[in-house]
Amino acid sequence: MPLLRMREASFRLAGWSVAPVTLDVSSGELAARTFASGREAAVVALMAAGIAKASSGCVLIGDYDPRVQSVACKRLAGFVPHEPVSLDERDFGAYVAYRAALWNLDARVAFACATELRATLGDMHEAFAFPLVGALIASPELIVLDRPVPAYAERILRVAEGRAVFSTHTSVAAARAFRRSDALRATQA
Amino acid sequence: MTFRALTALVAARLYEQRRLVVYACAAAFVAGLLQPREAAGPIMFCSFLAILMALAQSPGSYPHLDRCEQSAPLFGRELARAKALVPCIAAALATLAYAAAAFVGGAPDALRTLTMALAAVIVTTLIALSATLRVGSSRALYVLLAALAGAIAYALAVVAHSLLAELGFCTLASFFALRQYGEALARYDPI
């Protein structure tokens, strides 16, 4: 059964709209989609994470409808925004504690998990690493990435191992980077 | 929503807005030193600060906090209550700074004035919060409504000499304003 199901899901706002999207993402699967604009890619990512509600069509995250059970959807899906966070390494502990409190996680376990993830991500810039680590400490089954940096594709997919990953992009090359990493992982395995 | 999540959310927002809070408290303190004897001063001035504090919670001001809060498994009403606490605390601190300055200046009935001002400031903040989720004329309307609530609170407390009526009005209006903000936040699409 797909973890994320989008059927003709579109979003309309004051004369502007996102073209209907239909896709399925199953557990452990990687899916990357390319969109015409950054705004469109952002809106689809927000809909896939249960943050924005589709104006028409249907979005189901693990059988939950974000329009009715948004809290259940947000427990299943972790969202990583496109915008880098304006924090530095000194803020790591406070940031993890903040995320752990919002998701009601054990602070010590969350910090240990976050430290391990941060080490795995290596020299990935903290502005991009923190939101990813923050999303992963809650152990979501689905990770939604809004226009992730293609250069970090391999590292992102390494830490998201075993989880379903849906990413939105504005260029075919960026989307391919994530698929290529998948192929690379398959070869290594 | 757990108490831990509530305190984390409030603390994170207050920390991000610490400079704004300090400036507001300093401005209130100076205003309190200059005009400690009039009830209009604390109510009107602190209500103005409260509106500014509420508008500072507008989406986009602190994007990484907005995204964390929006993606956290929290209900809109829970999030509204936590977010409403932030400008209420900041505005209450500014009011206390005003009252402290007025007390130092030897104002009579400092405690009564503080009670009047605090009640007005809370209702003004909660009404102005609804403006943060709107744009254009409806945003302006909520700001005007917040200012009107402050004026009504003043009229009841000072012109009609009824602190009880002011407290009653502020409690009732605050309740409906918080409900309205919660409903708006639950329906809000962050796009």
Interface residues (C-beta under 8 A of the other chain):
Chain A: F11 L13 A42 V43 L46 A49 I51 A52 K53 S70 V71 A72 K74 R75 G78 F79 P81 E83 V85 S86 L87 A97 Y98 R99 A101 L102 W103 N104 P131 G134 A135
Chain B: T2 R4 A5 T7 A8 L9 A12 P63 H64 R67 C68 E69 Q70 S71 A72 P73 L74 F75 D189 P190 I191
